[in-house]
């Protein structure tokens, strides 16, 4: 009896060991299977900076979906006050203006300028006694400035006439040989426009310094420029706007109209011409 009970007890112990061994083997097999599965999977890790902005916000930006077209050739002179000598257009594709604090007025001016480039406007001088502003598609350089600002809410015909009437001594009336302002003519004369902005706009440095870290602040799209070609003949000064586009060297292009270009064009002349006036209008504290 004792011998039989001993054998039964031994068999039970052996069976328990088998169960333990089988459990261990099954666990190892499962671990191996899981390990093999994960090693064979291609695990994609999201980059740490996926949602990190490249700039610090808040950000004021304007994206303009415009590709500048071709322009013309150099040289222009006209009695009413425009001269262009040489300009090489450059295309930089769709620009993105960001991080320079452009005002809504500046953006409006830029968008209007880019629209004008595609319009059928030719260079020429006519007088419009009834409207002052051109009522056709024949413009001079000062018309580009006055019409763009008018469309942004600033009537230069009224503003310049009122300022000239109240401050005659501050305007070069001797050039015209008279002492009374004429509303529908004077705001289109380049030397009167220049003087109005000297008195009422933010005046900025006339020299563009390549590589200056302050250029993005000092030279913003929509700034107004005047170029001088003959110090003894103010009629030959030329007006234009700083474009939102740049040359391949990063120099801002200029949007203006001239006889040789034939229409409103985007040209690379900032480093070629003598800048005698650089203004931002309206001044930042007005907008």
C-alpha positions in Angstrom: 0.0 0.0 0.0 2.7 2.4 0.9 4.6 1.7 -2.3 1.5 2.3 -4.4 0.7 5.6 -2.6 4.3 6.8 -3.1 4.1 6.1 -6.9 0.8 8.1 -7.1 2.3 11.0 -5.2 5.4 11.0 -7.5 3.2 11.0 -10.6 1.3 14.0 -9.4 4.5 16.0 -8.8 5.8 15.1 -12.2 2.5 16.2 -13.8 2.7 19.6 -12.0 6.3 20.1 -13.4 5.1 19.3 -16.9 2.4 22.0 -16.6 5.0 24.5 -15.3 7.5 23.6 -18.1 4.7 23.9 -20.7 3.6 27.3 -19.3 7.2 28.6 -19.5 7.6 27.4 -23.0 4.3 29.0 -24.1 5.4 32.3 -22.5 8.7 32.2 -24.3 7.1 31.5 -27.6 4.7 34.4 -27.1 7.5 36.7 -26.2 9.5 35.6 -29.2 6.6 36.0 -31.5 5.8 39.6 -30.2 9.5 40.6 -30.5 9.7 39.3 -34.1 6.5 41.1 -35.0 7.7 44.5 -33.7 11.1 44.2 -35.3 9.5 43.6 -38.6 7.2 46.6 -38.4 8.2 50.0 -39.8 7.7 52.4 -37.0 7.3 56.1 -38.1 8.3 58.7 -35.5 6.9 62.2 -35.9 9.6 64.9 -35.8 9.8 66.8 -32.6 9.5 70.2 -34.4 6.5 69.2 -36.6 4.3 71.8 -35.1 7.0 74.3 -34.3 6.7 77.6 -36.1 9.7 78.9 -38.0 8.9 82.4 -36.8 7.9 83.9 -33.5 4.2 85.0 -33.4 2.4 87.4 -33.4 3.3 87.8 -37.1 2.0 90.4 -39.5 2.2 89.0 -43.1 0.8 89.4 -46.5 1.0 86.8 -49.2 0.6 88.1 -52.7 -0.1 85.6 -55.5 1.6 87.6 -58.2 4.3 86.8 -60.6 5.9 90.0 -62.1 5.9 90.2 -65.9 8.4 91.6 -68.3 9.2 95.3 -68.6 10.8 97.5 -71.2 13.9 99.5 -71.9 15.7 102.6 -70.6 15.5 106.3 -71.2 12.8 108.9 -70.8 12.5 112.6 -70.7 9.4 114.7 -70.7 8.6 118.4 -69.9 6.1 117.5 -67.2 8.7 115.8 -65.0 9.7 112.2 -65.8 12.9 110.6 -66.8 14.0 106.9 -66.8 17.3 105.7 -68.1 18.0 102.1 -67.4 16.2 99.3 -65.6 16.4 95.5 -65.6 13.3 93.6 -64.5 13.7 90.6 -62.3 11.1 88.0 -61.3 11.1 86.3 -58.0 7.8 84.5 -58.2 5.1 84.7 -55.6 6.3 86.9 -52.7 5.6 86.4 -49.0 5.8 89.5 -46.9 6.1 88.6 -43.3 7.5 89.8 -40.0 7.9 93.5 -40.9 4.7 94.9 -39.4 2.9 96.1 -42.6 -0.2 98.2 -41.9 -3.5 97.6 -43.6 -3.0 100.7 -45.7 0.4 99.5 -46.9 -1.1 96.2 -47.9 -3.9 98.0 -49.8 -1.3 100.2 -51.6 0.8 97.1 -52.6 -2.2 95.2 -53.9 -3.4 98.2 -56.0 0.1 98.6 -57.4 0.3 95.0 -58.5 -3.1 95.4 -60.2 -1.9 98.4 -62.1 1.0 96.5 -63.6 -1.4 94.4 -65.6 -3.7 97.2 -66.7 -3.4 98.8 -70.1 -1.9 102.2 -69.1 0.5 104.1 -71.3 2.9 106.9 -70.6 1.9 110.4 -71.6 0.9 113.8 -70.2 -2.6 115.3 -70.6 -4.4 118.0 -68.5 -7.8 117.2 -66.9 -9.3 120.5 -65.8 -12.5 118.9 -64.6 -11.2 115.8 -62.7 -7.6 116.6 -62.1 -6.9 112.9 -62.1 -6.5 111.2 -65.5 -9.8 109.9 -66.8 -8.1 107.7 -69.4 -5.2 105.3 -69.5 -2.5 108.0 -70.2 -0.5 108.7 -67.1 2.8 110.1 -65.9 4.8 108.9 -62.9 3.1 111.2 -60.4 -0.3 109.9 -61.5 0.7 106.4 -60.3 1.5 107.8 -56.9 -1.6 110.0 -56.6 -4.1 107.4 -58.0 -2.8 104.6 -55.8 -3.1 106.8 -52.7 -6.5 108.1 -53.8 -7.7 104.5 -54.1 -6.4 103.9 -50.6 -8.4 106.8 -49.2 -5.9 109.8 -49.6 -6.9 112.4 -52.1 -3.6 114.1 -53.0 -5.3 116.7 -55.2 -7.2 118.1 -52.2 -4.4 117.5 -49.7 -1.6 119.1 -51.7 -3.8 122.1 -52.8 -4.8 122.8 -49.2 -1.3 122.5 -47.9 0.1 124.7 -50.7 -2.6 127.3 -50.1 -1.8 127.5 -46.4 2.0 127.2 -46.7 2.9 128.9 -50.0 6.3 129.8 -48.6 7.2 126.1 -48.2 6.6 125.2 -51.8 8.8 126.1 -54.8 6.2 128.3 -56.4 9.0 130.2 -58.3 9.4 127.2 -60.6 5.9 127.9 -61.9 6.3 131.7 -61.9 3.2 132.2 -59.9 2.1 132.5 -56.2 -1.3 130.8 -56.3 -1.8 127.0 -56.3 -3.9 125.4 -59.0 -5.7 122.4 -57.7 -6.1 120.2 -60.8 -2.4 120.7 -61.9 -0.1 121.2 -59.0 -0.6 117.8 -57.3 0.7 116.1 -60.5 4.0 118.1 -60.6 6.8 116.0 -59.2 8.5 118.8 -57.2 5.2 119.7 -55.5 4.5 116.1 -54.6 8.0 115.7 -53.2 7.6 118.8 -51.0 4.2 117.7 -49.7 5.6 114.4 -48.6 8.6 116.1 -47.0 6.1 118.1 -44.9 3.6 115.4 -44.2 5.1 111.9 -44.6 7.6 109.9 -42.7 10.9 110.7 -44.3 13.4 107.8 -44.5 17.0 107.5 -45.6 17.5 107.9 -49.3 20.5 105.5 -49.6 19.8 101.7 -49.8 22.7 99.9 -48.1 23.1 96.3 -49.2 23.2 93.9 -46.3 21.9 96.4 -43.7 19.9 94.3 -41.2 17.5 97.2 -40.9 16.5 97.2 -44.6 13.3 95.2 -43.9 12.1 98.1 -41.7 13.6 101.1 -43.6 12.7 99.9 -47.1 9.1 98.5 -47.1 6.8 97.7 -50.0 4.6 100.7 -50.7 7.3 103.3 -49.8 7.4 106.3 -52.2 10.6 107.3 -53.9 11.8 110.2 -56.1 14.8 110.0 -58.4 16.8 113.0 -59.6 18.5 113.1 -63.0 19.3 116.8 -63.3 19.8 118.9 -60.2 19.1 122.0 -62.3 15.9 120.7 -63.8 13.3 119.5 -61.2 10.9 118.6 -64.0 13.1 115.6 -64.7 12.6 114.0 -61.3 10.8 110.7 -61.4 8.5 109.1 -58.8 7.7 105.5 -58.0 6.9 102.9 -55.3 9.0 100.2 -53.7 7.8 96.9 -54.9 7.2 93.8 -52.8 9.5 91.9 -55.1 13.3 92.0 -55.2 16.1 91.4 -57.7 18.2 88.2 -57.6 20.5 90.2 -55.3 17.7 90.9 -52.9 17.4 94.6 -53.8 13.8 95.9 -53.9 12.4 96.5 -57.3 10.6 99.8 -58.2 7.1 100.1 -59.7 6.8 103.2 -61.9 5.8 104.4 -65.4 8.0 105.9 -68.0 8.1 106.7 -71.7 10.6 104.0 -72.6 9.0 101.3 -70.5 5.7 102.2 -72.2 3.6 101.5 -69.1 3.6 100.8 -65.4 6.6 98.5 -65.0 8.7 96.8 -62.3 12.3 97.7 -62.7 15.7 97.2 -60.9 16.9 100.8 -60.6 17.2 101.4 -56.9 21.0 101.2 -56.9 21.3 102.9 -60.3 19.4 106.1 -59.8 20.0 109.0 -57.4 17.3 108.8 -54.7 16.4 112.3 -53.5 13.2 111.4 -51.6 12.1 108.4 -49.7 8.8 108.6 -47.9 6.2 106.4 -46.2 2.7 107.8 -46.5 0.5 107.9 -44.5 2.9 108.1 -41.6 2.7 105.1 -39.3 1.0 107.1 -36.5 -1.9 108.0 -38.8 -2.9 104.5 -39.9 
